């Protein structure tokens, strides 16, 4: 494990967690993810982090699927708003 933790870690929300679980990565609410490198980190109550990535390629695929899902949802909402106006 590196002494330095990545700076671009983000929390894992429900939808991203679902995508990661589909890809075989077990994540919890205390999990952080590096969406650039595809690495998953577990955060302990002490504040320490430990990498728990099984397959970084699958993590990157899950992140891409999540982004596509978010984008399609935004598009549907935008179209719905335009129809109401």
C-alpha positions in Angstrom: 0.0 0.0 0.0 1.2 3.5 -0.8 2.0 5.9 2.0 0.1 8.6 0.1 -3.6 8.3 -0.5 -5.1 9.5 -3.8 -6.5 13.0 -3.6 -9.4 12.5 -5.9 -11.3 9.9 -3.8 -15.1 10.2 -3.9 -17.8 8.6 -1.8 -19.8 5.7 -3.3 -23.5 6.5 -3.6 -26.3 3.9 -3.9 -26.4 3.8 -7.8 -22.6 3.6 -8.1 -22.5 0.9 -5.4 -25.1 -1.1 -7.3 -23.0 -0.9 -10.5 -19.8 -2.0 -8.6 -21.6 -4.9 -7.0 -22.8 -6.0 -10.5 -19.1 -6.1 -11.5 -18.1 -8.2 -8.5 -16.7 -5.5 -6.3 -18.1 -5.5 -2.7 -18.5 -1.9 -1.4 -19.9 -0.4 1.8 -21.0 3.1 2.8 -17.5 3.7 4.1 -15.9 3.0 0.7 -14.2 5.6 -1.4 -13.3 5.2 -5.0 -10.6 6.7 -7.3 -12.6 7.0 -10.6 -9.5 7.8 -12.6 -7.4 4.8 -11.7 -10.3 2.4 -10.8 -9.1 1.8 -7.2 -11.4 1.2 -4.3 -10.5 2.2 -0.8 -12.1 1.2 2.5 -12.1 3.9 5.1 -11.8 2.8 8.7 -13.2 4.7 11.8 -9.6 5.7 12.6 -9.4 7.5 9.3 -7.0 5.1 7.7 -7.6 3.8 4.2 -6.9 0.3 2.8 -7.1 -0.6 -0.9 -9.7 -3.4 -1.5 -9.8 -3.4 -5.3 -10.4 -6.8 -6.9 -10.1 -5.8 -10.6 -9.5 -2.2 -11.5 -10.7 -2.7 -15.1 -14.2 -3.8 -13.8 -14.2 -0.8 -11.5 -13.6 1.5 -14.4 -16.4 -0.3 -16.4 -18.8 0.2 -13.5 -17.9 3.9 -13.3 -18.5 4.3 -17.0 -21.9 2.5 -16.7 -22.8 4.8 -13.8 -21.9 7.9 -15.8 -24.0 6.7 -18.7 -26.9 6.0 -16.3 -26.6 9.5 -14.8 -26.4 11.1 -18.2 -29.5 9.3 -19.5 -31.4 10.3 -16.4 -30.4 14.0 -16.8 -31.5 13.8 -20.5 -34.9 12.4 -19.6 -35.4 15.1 -16.9 -34.4 17.8 -19.3 -36.8 16.6 -22.0 -39.6 16.4 -19.4 -39.0 20.0 -18.3 -39.0 21.2 -21.9 -42.4 19.4 -22.5 -44.0 21.2 -19.5 -42.9 24.6 -20.8 
